[in-house]
């Protein structure tokens, strides 16, 4: 990146909940939590008497959470959600879940399209996506984003497996797609880095930052932590030649994955700006607002193309038998699609559920946080069992659809005396 270094004078907090489908609790309970997190966010935004914290905003990390919320929300709650999105208090994301690289392009494109279609339905195009924890993507992800109108991707890589692209954090680049289109990527810090800086009262952490802030300070004096760490962090950016007058950090309401909204972040912003706005402001923002500011800056951004290798494959490698079922089912679903295209007389059954359960298996979380330290823990086994069930459920759905299609094309059921006659079907568009 060729640019003149500047002093970052504004910290932009993107408040979200990192979506782990498992890890902290069972998948079903996590789904109920995220559904409720959006209700809590709306309660904060629409507090009676205009008592909502000034400048408070919430960013949906995944569209999966929005789907779970929407399917049970009342008409009034849905209307409040749409108001919050349109007013800019609540941001949507085009990424369905934080996925491993297991999904093929057809399913990846279909799951991304769900977010894009929802945005169109409420009159707010989804232009940005974010991921957290995972540290890479197949090249097709860039094309799926672009083809669905999603122009921006914010990544929060967890480096205990891989490393930041280009060897540094807080850097943008254009990701050129297989077809030559471009998506603007911002490679940021860890998804709890705002908690490390002390901007979340009651939820400070020291996962990555090791300094004089001891446990007593971390747990009881977020303000002192912020006054120590924020100046140091901004100075580090200046020394690295950082080129923007603002810098984004992600923050969670609690020091955990699958964390709820926290209204006190806005209180921290107000207090900080009263004390230190002469040299650094702190504001809350959404993905769309952040990328709008990035695109307004006159900074040269490099272009990169190709795969972004992922090293977050423990779960896939640790469950080879189930991953084999997943892969075969995904191939079978692709074959079923080709059958429908080749033989238009077939009834076109909805494949949404099969795609959904395959996506749940491809999500990056495969077990509980204590899987290594307490492998006997009931939650370890409950989460792992449900994870495997996603692949099995998808297999059954695809199997049933395929069998019905084959019967319509002349296949017979297994019975005594069935004649040994065969019909060869070509599902491909060519001989």
VEXPA-385057 format. One record per residue (C-alpha): x, y, z; residue in three letters. Coordinates in steps of 0.2 Angstrom, whole numbers, plus 5000, padded with zeros to 4 digits. Each point is the difference from the previous one (the first is absolute). Layout:
XYZALA
...
This chain:
500050005000UNK
500750164994UNK
499550145012UNK
500550145011UNK
499949955018UNK
498850105011UNK
499450015018UNK
498549895002UNK
498950125010UNK
498449905001UNK
499749825006UNK
498549924992UNK
499249865011UNK
499049874991UNK
498949915013UNK
499649834996UNK
499849825007UNK
501249874993UNK
498949864994UNK
500749835005UNK
498749864996UNK
500549915015UNK
501650035010UNK
499250095015UNK
498449905000UNK
498949884990UNK
499550054982UNK
498250025004UNK
500350115016UNK
501250114990UNK
498650024987UNK
498850065013UNK
501350115008UNK
500450094983UNK
498150024997UNK
499950095017UNK
501550104997UNK
499250094986UNK
498450035011UNK
501250075013UNK
500850124987UNK
498350064995UNK
499550035018UNK
501650115002UNK
499750094983UNK
498250045004UNK
500050035019UNK
498450105005UNK
500250195002UNK
501550014988UNK
501149935013UNK
501049904988UNK
501950035002UNK
500650134988UNK
500949924985UNK
499749825006UNK
500149884985UNK
499949814997UNK
500849904986UNK
499349834995UNK
501549894997UNK
499149874991UNK
498349994990UNK
499649835008UNK
499750105017UNK
498850114990UNK
499049854993UNK
499849925017UNK
499450175007UNK
498850034985UNK
499249835000UNK
499250035018UNK
499950195000UNK
498250085001UNK
499550124987UNK
500450155012UNK
501749935004UNK
500449984982UNK
499550184997UNK
501150065014UNK
501449904992UNK
499850074983UNK
499950185008UNK
501749975008UNK
500849944984UNK
499350154990UNK
500650125014UNK
501749935000UNK
500049945018UNK
500049824995UNK
501249934986UNK
499749854989UNK
501449884994UNK
500049904984UNK
501049855008UNK
498849865005UNK
501149925013UNK
501949995004UNK
500349854988UNK
501449884997UNK
500449974982UNK
498949844998UNK
498650084990UNK
500050004981UNK
499650164990UNK
498249964997UNK
499549995019UNK
501250145005UNK
499250114987UNK
498249945005UNK
500450045019UNK
500750174996UNK
498550044989UNK
498949985015UNK
500750155008UNK
500050104984UNK
498149964996UNK
499650055018UNK
500850174998UNK
499050034984UNK
498449955008UNK
500250135013UNK
500750134988UNK
501750005008UNK
501349924988UNK
501349895010UNK
501750084994UNK
501249935013UNK
500449835008UNK
501149955015UNK
500849855006UNK
500949965017UNK
501149865006UNK
500349924984UNK
501650044990UNK
499749964982UNK
498749974986UNK
499949914984UNK
500250124985UNK
498149974995UNK
499550095016UNK
500550174992UNK
499049964985UNK
498549955010UNK
500150165009UNK
500250114985UNK
498649914990UNK
498850045014UNK
500450185000UNK
501149995016UNK
501550124997UNK
500949995016UNK
500749875012UNK
500750035017UNK
501049865008UNK
500649975018UNK
501249864999UNK
500549905015UNK
501849974998UNK
500349855011UNK
499849894984UNK
500550114985UNK
500650184998UNK
499450164993UNK
500150024982UNK
501450124994UNK
500849975017UNK
499150145009UNK
498450065007UNK
498950154997UNK
500350004981UNK
498850004985UNK
500249924983UNK
499049964985UNK
499649824998UNK
499849964982UNK
498849864996UNK
500249864988UNK
499050104987UNK
501050155003UNK
498850105011UNK
500650085016UNK
499549995019UNK
500750135012UNK
500749905015UNK
500650085016UNK
501149885011UNK
499850065017UNK
500549955018UNK
499349855010UNK
498150015002UNK
500150045019UNK
501450134998UNK
498950145006UNK
499849905016UNK
501950005002UNK
500050194998UNK
498850025015UNK
498550084990UNK
498849875007UNK
499650035019UNK
500049845009UNK
500649904985UNK
501950044999UNK
501249864994UNK
501849974998UNK
500049854988UNK
501350084988UNK
500650155010UNK
501349975013UNK
500550155010UNK
500050075018UNK
498149995000UNK
499849875013UNK
498449895004UNK
499450125013UNK
500050154987UNK
499349894986UNK
498549955011UNK
499750165009UNK
500750154991UNK
499650014982UNK
500350184999UNK
501849995006UNK
500349864988UNK
499350114986UNK
501150155004UNK
501549885000UNK
499749904985UNK
499150124988UNK
501550124998UNK
501249864998UNK
499049924987UNK
499850164990UNK
501950035001UNK
500349834994UNK
498950034985UNK
501050174996UNK
501649915001UNK
499449874988UNK
499550134987UNK
498249995002UNK
499150104987UNK
498250045006UNK
499450135013UNK
498949875008UNK
500249825005UNK
498749865003UNK
499949885014UNK
498849875004UNK
499249985017UNK
498949875009UNK
498850045014UNK
500849875011UNK
501849925000UNK
499349854991UNK
499449944983UNK
498150004997UNK
499950165011UNK
498550115002UNK
499950194996UNK
500750125013UNK
499350175001UNK
501450065011UNK
501250024985UNK
499150164995UNK
500250065018UNK
501949974999UNK
500050094983UNK
499250155008UNK
501150015015UNK
501649974989UNK
499550144988UNK
499750125015UNK
501849965006UNK
501049974985UNK
499150064984UNK
501450134997UNK
501249854994UNK
498949854997UNK
498149984999UNK
499149835002UNK
498449964991UNK
498949864996UNK
499749954982UNK
499349864988UNK
500949914986UNK
499250114986UNK
500450165009UNK
501849955002UNK
500349944982UNK
499250164994UNK
501350105009UNK
501449894993UNK
499450024983UNK
500050195002UNK
501950015005UNK
501250034986UNK
501249855004UNK
500749884987UNK
499449825004UNK
500949854993UNK
499149864990UNK
500249825003UNK
499249854992UNK
499949815003UNK
499649895015UNK
500250065018UNK
500649835008UNK
499149965016UNK
500849905014UNK
498449995011UNK
499749824995UNK
500249905017UNK
498249965000UNK
500049934982UNK
501549905003UNK
499449945017UNK
498449934993UNK
500549924984UNK
498649874999UNK
498750135003UNK
500850124988UNK
500049864987UNK
498149995002UNK
499950194998UNK
501150004984UNK
499049864992UNK
498350085005UNK
500650174992UNK
500549904984UNK
498349925000UNK
499150165002UNK
501050074985UNK
499549844990UNK
498250035005UNK
500050184994UNK
500749934983UNK
498649884999UNK
498750145002UNK
500950104986UNK
500149854988UNK
498249935003UNK
498850155001UNK
498549885003UNK
500749975018UNK
499150095014UNK
501350135007UNK
500049975019UNK
500750135011UNK
501849975005UNK
500150145013UNK
500049885014UNK
501449894993UNK
501150164997UNK
499750065017UNK
500549845009UNK
501549994989UNK
500550185005UNK
499849965018UNK
501249854999UNK
501250114990UNK
500050145014UNK
501750015008UNK
499549945017UNK
500149825003UNK
500049985019UNK
500050085017UNK
501450125007UNK
500549865013UNK
500249864987UNK
501849995003UNK
500150035018UNK
498449915005UNK
499649874986UNK
498849925012UNK
498950155002UNK
498249974995UNK
500050164990UNK
501449934990UNK
499149854995UNK
498350094997UNK
500750134988UNK
501049874991UNK
498549894998UNK
498950144993UNK
501450054988UNK
500049824993UNK
498150004999UNK
500050154988UNK
501049904987UNK
498849855003UNK
498550114999UNK
500550074983UNK
500449834994UNK
498349945003UNK
499250154992UNK
501049994984UNK
499849815000UNK
498150015001UNK
499950144986UNK
501149904989UNK
499049845002UNK
498450084996UNK
500850084984UNK
500749834995UNK
498349915003UNK
499250144989UNK
501249954986UNK
499649825001UNK
501049925015UNK
499149875009UNK
499949965019UNK
501049855007UNK
498949855000UNK
500049814997UNK
500149964981UNK
500550174995UNK
500749974982UNK
501850044996UNK
499750154988UNK
501050165000UNK
499750174993UNK
501550114999UNK
499750195003UNK
501250144996UNK
499750155011UNK
501350104991UNK
499550124986UNK
501249924988UNK
500249824993UNK
